[in-house]
Structures are given as C-alpha cells and as structure tokens.
Amino acid sequence: MKAIALFSGGLDSTLAMKLIIDQGIDVIALNLDIGFGSTKSRREHMQNMCDQVGAELRILDIKDQYIKDILFDPKYGYGKNLNPCIDCHGNMFKIARDLMDEWGASFLISGEVVGQRPMSQRREALDLVTNLSETQDLLLRPMSAKVLPPTLPERKGWVDREKLLGIVGRNREVQLKMAEEIGLKDFEKPGGGCLLTDENFSNKLKEFIKYDKFEVSDIQLLKYGRHLRLPDGAKLVIGRHKEDNEMIEAAITPKYRKIKLLNAIGPTSAISANASEEDKKLAAKLTATYGKTDPENSYEVAVGDEVFEVSPYDSKEPAKKYFINA
Ligand code: SF4
C-alpha cells in the first residue's frame, strides 16, 4: 500500500506522513514547486524531514502551469495578499491525484488541520479544495481525520482511523508533543515561506502585471533589489548589496539589460530591454547615485551595450518617486 502526501516541509505535513507510515504504508512526499517559495535551504529541510520519518521526497516543478492556470485567475480568490491558497491547494491535489496510477499510490494525504489557517484551512475551504481537485474521498487528512467524515482508505480498512488525530484550530500543542515523542529534530522551517503571502512581494507582482506579461523567468528578478518604475514605463531593479547584485545578474533574461558603473564601484541594476533612451539615461543616473560616487563628477555607466556619461544625483531622494511600494 502506498500513499502520496502533499508535502510542504512543515511540521503538520511531516507528522501526517508519520501517522500513515506507522501503519505500514509507504509514503511519497510530493512537493510541488510553484516558484514562490522553494529555496535551497528549504529543499534541504524537506529532505531532512522525510529522512526522519521515512518518506521518499519527490519535487516537481509546476511553475509554468501554476502561473498560466492558477495565479492570476483563481476561482476562489486571494487571501490577504496575492496568495490564491484554495485554488493552489486544489491544483496541487489534482496533480497528485493524476500521479496516483503512475506512482502506484492508492490514496492521498495532507497535513491540513481544520481551522488552522484563516483562509485555506477552514472546514468549508477544505471541502472546496477536495471538490476542486476532484479527489473525493481519496484525500485523507490524518491530523484532523477524526473530526472529518471517514475517507475511502479508512472505510476500506487500509488505514486505522482510531490511530489518526482529531486536531482542530491553531493551537500546536498536540503537534509539538507528538514531535517530541517521536524525537523529530529541526522541524521549524527555515525562512522563505510562500512569497505570495508577503505584502511587499505581492505589491511588486501586482504592479508588474500592469505593464508586462508575467512569466516564470520573471520570478527571480522580483525577489531582489529595489524596484522602480521609470517615467516611460521601464522597470528598473537596483541591487542593495552584494547578494542582490549577484542574484540580479543571474536573473537577467532577454527581457532585461544589465546596468553597471564602468569607472566606479556600484550596484548591479537591470532595466527592461525595451526601455526608451530617456529611461535608460535615468536608470544610469540612478544606478550611479547608489554607487560610491561623487555628484560633482561624471561617470560612465553601461546599459547593455550602450554607455552613458552621467552625474549622480546629490542625494537618493529623487529616486524615491519611482519606487514601487513607496
Ligand atoms: S501559501 Fe502559497 S503555496 Fe501555500 S497554498 Fe497559498 S499560494 Fe499555495
């Protein structure tokens, strides 16, 4: 007997898998990467959790499908920010359901707890997720199973319902006790949760789609640097520190041009490839303003293949009016 677990790396989904593995069932921990959360440390964390409870981790990249089908047109709307959690969960379960045959799984599990999160884990929301994903009673939620109607694996006796839990609400006492009992270590997730729940990131994304079609290759650039919109509509991203500079450089796609000060130390910036000459010149000046420069001097700044001779502003104040989220 095998089950597929929708796995986020969190404590609840880890414990849900443990409850099923303890009943002699193999569990594949499926993590679906939508592009807004997965970091290297998070992947290491997920592997660590799976190793401790004996699940097999499989990560699938669904960024394209998610951006195309879910992110901008969710049937059940958004949470506090640009997080379409109900549709996102429904989509994930649907994908997991479609993999059941191929992976030889008989049912699905998740770490959802009734009433734990305001939007996605209300009881009605759980029903919506089940309906959206068309998983019917193939979807077992071991953490709250005892307060939910018996699912197929319980009715068929594949899983002993009595050994599952009936947790409701946000209190994590039961989960922490269980983690201690089974000796689970390092279960607090490292930073880097879903960026769609982050107000600042959501605002940048909302602003982005007013000007441009959002694609997978745009995700990375939205994560780093100061974001500005210039008068003719070009997007400018200016690095704030070394890590930003490296990440911006790595995230430059054919839609953007790199900006670099040629004769002084300064940030790496990126500007829309189709920027007007005026916007490019302004971007060069703004990049110089954030460099180790003197307003009395002029500097050469490369914007893609072009070189502009500019003087920095005498303070960062003029940049502010272009800030997104300002
Ligand atoms: S927090 Fe992000 S990943 Fe999680 S369900 Fe919501 S949109 Fe999807």
Residues whose N, C-alpha, C, O or C-beta is under 5 A from the ligand:
A	BS01	SF4	N83 P84 C85 C88 H89 C194 L196
